[in-house]
């Protein structure tokens, strides 16, 4: 049996605030930019997604999980 290896590796040029802003733009207004959501959320490590969530909560006073659950 192989050891547990991560399937998503951290992005090297990571900016939680920029990702939070991009997510906000992707879900603001009419329609949702699913490609932007996928590009960001599916290509960040767990720690990076937690940092994005904190940046989003700080900037927009909402938790990403609450928003993405309603999309």
PyMOL commands that set and color helices and strands:
alter all, ss='L'
color gray80, all
select helices_A, chain A and resi 16-27+34-41+46-60+64-69
alter helices_A, ss='H'
color red, helices_A
deselect
rebuild
show_as cartoon
